[in-house]
């Protein structure tokens, strides 16, 4: 049985490639322009921006305080423009936060990039509100019974990003070494940041 988190099947990839080729052959899209748009979302906006903010917050308590108080201002210190009204919520050992947009798919593109397919799915949008612990478990986040789960509903007025917990054992890592560990799903709250398996 497929879970909410599974997406991006080979069949979909093939359809996208076929559609792109057809549009290009008919002169309806310019492949250079398409590449520029993709590059923009991969390099100029996206999860790398959010990861930079998280890593800085993990090593700099003053930055973390500013990030939780005024995310846009703090993130701009890193040279990143946040066009969305973003609020950062911190995960702690006793509280786990997760983001949804129950009405559509409002999402902080500037720090998380393109929204994943599952984030926009009716199943995720409905179920994570009703049964967040079960949905998180299906996505690989098993929480103890004494951990409170809070669900934050993004909207056109405010969009949320999670500041995940720093993984144990990462204390000796530099900011640059921490950044690649921080994946988009952890900043939505449906994954935890973990250290790579050395085995």
C-alpha positions, 0 to 999 in steps of 0.5 A: 500500500502506498503512503502519502509520502510516495510520489514521483513515479517513473510513469509521471517522469516519462509523461513530463518528459514527453509533454516537454518534448512535444511543447518544445517541438511545437515552439510553445516553450523555450528550453533555455527559459525552462532551464532558467526557471528550474535553476531559479527554484533549485539555486535561488529559492528553495530548501537550501535557503531554509537549510542555511537559516536552520544551520545558522540557528543551531550554531548561533543562539542570537540568530535563532532568537531573531529567527523565531521572532522575525523570520524574514528579517533574520533570514535577510541577514543571510542575503536571502530575500523572503517574499512570503510572510514566514513564521518559524516554529521550533521543534523541541524534545516535548513538542513536535510541529508540522505544517499543512495548508488545509484549504489549498497549498500555501507554502513558503517557496522562498525557503522551501522551494517547490511544494512536494506533491504529497503536501498538495494532496487531499489525503495529507491536507485532511489527515494530518489535521485529524490524525497527525501522529498516525500520518507522521508515523507513516512518514517515518516520524515516531513520537513518544506519547508524551510529545505534543504535536501541533499542526500549523495551517499555512494560508495566504497571510502566513506561511510556516517553516519548522526549525527542526531539532539538531541531531544528537552527535552533530555538536562538532559539525560546522555550519557548512557541514550541517547544511546538507543534513537539513532536508525540506521535509524536516522544515515541514515537520514530516521528518527529523534531521539525522546524521548519515549512517557511517555503515 
